């Protein structure tokens, strides 16, 4: 893992905690494998101060990187601009990646990979607030601002901050198995592992908050009672507007249509139910306002490219006993 001045501390420590947790998983399984051996390297082996003021003492200098390594992880943060301008760091990333099985970036660490030429011709993501800048600066990179993380061949990239932990869990699943990733997620009190193509935004965050109180009240009612009848006519009546005026005002002030907003909120609610319960899919569909399991299935396929049953199979697992389950 690369450390540089001004990096986001969680971009490094988040994935580090996920990888370190594999030791307990392997020990519980009776494996003699000690898990990942993580080394944090910086220019000259000097301590670096993160953007939040945390001082990190690395394990060594960039010159201490082995000729062959398994995984190279590049964090992001406010210091990524200075790091991109440091030719020695960029050359090191290029060489180290060539000797690695896979390379990953967290947040604006994608800028360092792009600067090193590692994202050329590839699809990648970064923090949503920097996606347009990445695309403009590196037109040979296909930037997708929506997913939590993206894998394109041997190169992985993730969205901002906590998404680096989702990426690390995906690495663990690839190296060990799904059960190990889910167990670590529970230990770290994370959501059950989110799929890479899940949006960086929740429905409530993706939509702008309306300026008018009647529209904000409609949003609150949708979130608090997803199964209610949220037709345009019903919502317009609650907002004391005509349906046509309501639809125009809602879209103008939130950036999405009323129907799309309702669908997004229901999708989030259904995902949580599938992750956290064993209720039948049909029951989840009814509870979350989809009406039928088939309607919910179509929404899942369109939004997540996976049906509800498969989503549950991937991201719901019964609780297990053991040191990490405590």
C-alpha positions in Angstrom: 0.0 0.0 0.0 1.3 3.4 -1.0 1.3 6.2 1.6 1.7 9.8 0.7 1.2 13.2 2.4 -2.3 14.5 2.4 -3.9 11.1 1.6 -7.3 10.2 3.1 -6.5 8.1 6.1 -9.6 5.8 5.7 -8.5 5.1 2.1 -5.6 3.2 3.6 -6.8 2.0 7.0 -10.2 0.8 5.8 -8.9 -1.7 3.3 -6.1 -2.5 5.8 -8.6 -3.5 8.5 -10.5 -5.7 6.0 -7.3 -7.5 4.9 -6.0 -7.9 8.4 -9.3 -9.5 9.5 -8.6 -12.5 7.3 -6.1 -13.8 9.8 -8.9 -14.5 12.3 -11.0 -16.2 9.6 -8.2 -18.5 8.6 -7.3 -19.3 12.2 -10.9 -20.2 12.9 -10.8 -22.6 9.9 -7.7 -24.2 11.2 -5.6 -23.0 8.3 -1.8 -22.4 8.8 -2.0 -19.6 6.2 -1.3 -16.3 8.1 -3.4 -14.2 5.7 -2.2 -11.1 3.9 1.2 -9.7 4.7 0.6 -5.9 4.2 3.5 -3.4 3.8 2.9 0.3 3.7 5.6 2.2 1.8 6.3 5.9 1.3 9.0 8.0 -0.4 12.2 7.5 1.6 10.3 5.5 4.2 9.3 8.8 5.9 6.2 9.2 8.1 3.3 10.9 6.3 0.5 13.1 7.6 -2.9 12.4 6.3 -5.5 15.1 5.3 -7.1 14.6 8.8 -3.8 15.1 10.6 -3.2 11.4 11.4 0.5 10.6 11.2 1.3 7.2 9.6 4.7 5.5 10.0 5.3 3.3 7.0 7.0 -0.1 7.0 9.7 1.0 4.5 10.6 3.1 1.4 9.4 2.7 -2.1 12.7 1.0 -2.9 11.7 -1.8 -0.5 8.9 -3.1 -2.8 9.5 -6.7 -3.8 10.0 -7.6 -7.4 6.8 -9.6 -7.4 3.9 -8.7 -5.2 0.3 -9.9 -5.1 -1.7 -6.7 -4.7 -0.8 -3.0 -5.0 -3.3 -0.5 -3.4 -3.2 3.2 -4.1 -5.2 5.5 -1.8 -6.6 8.9 -2.6 -7.2 12.1 -0.8 -6.5 15.8 -1.1 -2.8 15.0 -1.5 -3.4 13.1 -4.8 -2.6 16.2 -6.9 0.9 16.6 -5.4 1.4 12.9 -5.7 0.4 13.0 -9.4 3.0 15.7 -9.9 5.7 13.6 -8.3 7.3 11.8 -11.2 9.3 9.4 -8.9 6.0 8.2 -7.3 4.3 7.8 -10.6 7.2 5.8 -12.0 7.2 3.6 -8.9 3.5 2.9 -9.3 4.1 2.0 -12.9 6.9 -0.4 -12.1 5.3 -1.9 -9.0 2.0 -2.5 -10.8 3.9 -4.4 -13.6 5.1 -6.8 -10.9 1.7 -7.2 -9.2 -1.1 -9.7 -9.8 -3.6 -6.9 -9.5 -3.6 -3.2 -8.8 -6.4 -1.2 -7.0 -7.2 2.4 -6.3 -9.4 3.9 -3.7 -11.2 7.2 -4.3 -9.0 9.8 -6.1 -6.2 7.2 -6.1 -7.6 6.6 -9.6 -5.8 9.8 -10.7 -2.5 8.3 -9.8 -3.3 5.1 -11.7 -4.4 7.2 -14.7 -1.3 9.4 -14.5 0.8 6.2 -14.6 -1.1 5.0 -17.7 -2.6 2.1 -15.9 -6.2 3.1 -16.7 -5.7 3.8 -20.4 -8.4 2.0 -22.4 -10.0 0.8 -19.2 -13.3 1.5 -17.4 -12.8 3.0 -13.9 -14.5 4.8 -11.1 -13.6 7.3 -8.4 -15.4 9.5 -5.9 -18.5 11.0 -7.7 -17.3 14.6 -7.0 -14.1 14.0 -9.0 -15.4 11.8 -11.8 -15.9 14.6 -14.3 -12.4 15.9 -13.6 -10.9 12.4 -14.1 -12.8 12.0 -17.4 -11.7 15.4 -18.7 -8.0 15.0 -17.6 -7.7 11.4 -19.0 -10.1 11.1 -22.1 -8.7 7.6 -22.8 -10.3 6.3 -19.6 -13.9 5.4 -19.5 -15.1 6.9 -16.2 -18.3 5.6 -14.6 -19.2 7.8 -11.6 -22.0 5.5 -10.4 -20.6 2.1 -9.2 -19.1 1.4 -5.8 -16.1 -0.3 -7.5 -15.1 -1.5 -10.9 -12.9 -4.3 -12.0 -11.4 -4.1 -15.5 -8.9 -7.0 -16.0 -6.3 -6.8 -13.3 -7.0 -3.2 -12.4 -9.7 -2.4 -9.7 -10.9 1.1 -8.8 -13.4 2.2 -6.1 -15.5 5.2 -5.2 -14.8 7.4 -2.3 -13.7 6.6 1.2 -15.7 3.6 2.6 -16.1 2.1 -0.8 -12.4 1.1 -0.5 -13.6 -1.4 2.2 -16.2 -2.8 -0.2 -13.4 -3.2 -2.8 -11.2 -4.9 -0.2 -14.0 -7.3 0.7 -14.3 -8.2 -3.0 -10.6 -9.0 -3.1 -11.0 -11.2 0.0 -13.9 -13.0 -1.7 -11.8 -13.6 -4.8 -8.9 -14.9 -2.8 -10.8 -16.9 -0.2 -14.6 -17.2 -0.6 -17.9 -15.4 -0.1 -18.4 -16.6 3.5 -15.1 -15.1 4.6 -16.0 -11.7 3.1 -19.4 -11.8 4.7 -18.0 -12.8 8.1 -15.5 -9.9 8.0 -18.2 -7.5 7.0 -20.2 -8.4 10.0 -17.1 -8.1 12.3 -16.5 -4.6 11.0 -20.2 -3.8 11.3 -20.5 -3.0 7.6 -23.5 -3.6 5.4 -23.3 -7.1 3.9 -21.0 -6.7 1.0 -22.4 -4.4 -1.6 -22.2 -5.4 -5.3 -19.7 -3.4 -7.3 -22.4 -2.1 -9.6 -24.4 -0.7 -6.8 -24.8 3.1 -7.1 -22.6 5.4 -5.0 -25.7 7.2 -4.1 -28.7 6.2 -2.0 -32.0 7.3 -3.4 -32.3 10.0 -0.7 -28.8 11.3 -1.4 -29.0 11.2 -5.1 -32.1 13.3 -5.3 -31.7 16.9 -4.3 -33.7 18.1 -1.4 -36.6 20.2 -2.6 -36.8 23.8 -1.6 -40.5 23.7 -0.9 -41.7 22.1 2.3 -44.7 20.3 0.7 -42.3 18.4 -1.7 -40.0 17.6 1.2 -43.0 16.2 3.2 -43.9 14.0 0.2 -40.3 12.7 0.2 -40.5 11.9 3.9 -43.8 10.1 3.5 -42.3 7.9 0.7 -39.3 6.9 2.8 -41.4 6.3 5.9 -44.1 4.2 4.2 -42.7 2.7 1.0 -45.6 0.4 0.5 -48.2 3.1 0.4 -49.9 4.2 -2.9 -47.4 6.7 -4.2 -49.0 7.6 -7.5 -48.4 11.0 -9.0 -52.0 11.8 -8.3 -51.8 10.7 -4.6 -48.5 12.6 -4.0 -49.9 15.7 -5.7 -52.9 15.6 -3.5 -50.7 15.4 -0.4 -48.7 18.4 -1.7 -51.9 20.3 -2.5 -50.9 20.7 -6.2 -52.3 19.5 -9.4 -50.7 16.3 -10.7 -49.1 18.1 -13.7 -47.7 20.9 -11.6 -46.5 18.5 -8.9 -44.7 16.3 -11.4 -42.9 19.3 -13.0 -42.0 20.9 -9.6 -40.7 17.6 -8.2 -38.5 16.9 -11.1 -37.2 20.5 -11.3 -36.3 20.5 -7.6 -35.0 17.0 -7.1 -33.5 16.1 -10.6 -35.7 13.0 -10.9 -39.3 12.2 -11.7 -41.6 11.3 -8.9 -42.0 7.7 -10.2 -38.2 7.2 -10.4 -37.7 8.5 -6.9 -40.3 6.1 -5.5 -38.8 3.2 -7.4 -35.3 4.0 -6.0 -36.5 4.2 -2.4 -38.4 0.9 -2.8 -35.3 -0.7 -4.3 -33.2 0.3 -1.3 -35.8 -1.0 1.1 -36.1 -4.3 -0.8 -32.3 -4.7 -0.8 -32.1 -4.2 2.9 -34.9 -6.8 3.4 -33.2 -9.3 1.2 -29.8 -8.8 3.0 -31.2 -8.9 6.5 -34.1 -11.4 6.5 -35.2 -14.7 5.1 -38.7 -13.6 4.2 -40.0 -14.9 0.9 -39.3 -12.7 -2.2 -43.0 -12.2 -2.7 -43.5 -10.9 0.8 -40.6 -8.5 0.4 -42.1 -7.3 -2.9 -45.4 -6.6 -1.2 -43.8 -5.0 1.9 -41.7 -2.6 -0.2 -44.5 -1.5 -2.5 -43.7 -3.4 -5.7 -46.9 -5.4 -5.5 -45.6 -8.6 -7.2 -42.3 -10.4 -7.2 -42.1 -10.1 -11.0 -42.4 -6.3 -10.8 -39.6 -6.3 -8.2 -37.5 -8.6 -10.3 -37.7 -6.4 -13.3 -36.6 -3.4 -11.2 -33.6 -5.3 -9.8 -32.5 -6.5 -13.2 -32.6 -3.0 -14.6 -30.9 -1.3 -11.6 -28.4 -4.0 -10.4 -28.2 -6.5 -13.3 -29.2 -9.3 -10.9 -32.6 -10.6 -9.7 -33.8 -10.6 -6.1 -33.2 -14.3 -5.5 -29.6 -14.1 -6.8 -29.0 -10.9 -4.9 -30.0 -12.6 -1.7 -27.9 -15.6 -2.5 -24.8 -13.4 -2.9 -25.3 -10.9 -0.1 -27.3 -12.7 2.6 -25.7 -15.3 4.9 -26.8 -16.8 8.2 -25.0 -15.7 11.3 -22.0 -17.8 12.3 -20.3 -18.4 15.5 -16.6 -17.7 16.0 -14.2 -15.0 17.0 -15.3 -12.6 14.2 -19.0 -13.1 14.9 -18.8 -11.7 18.4 
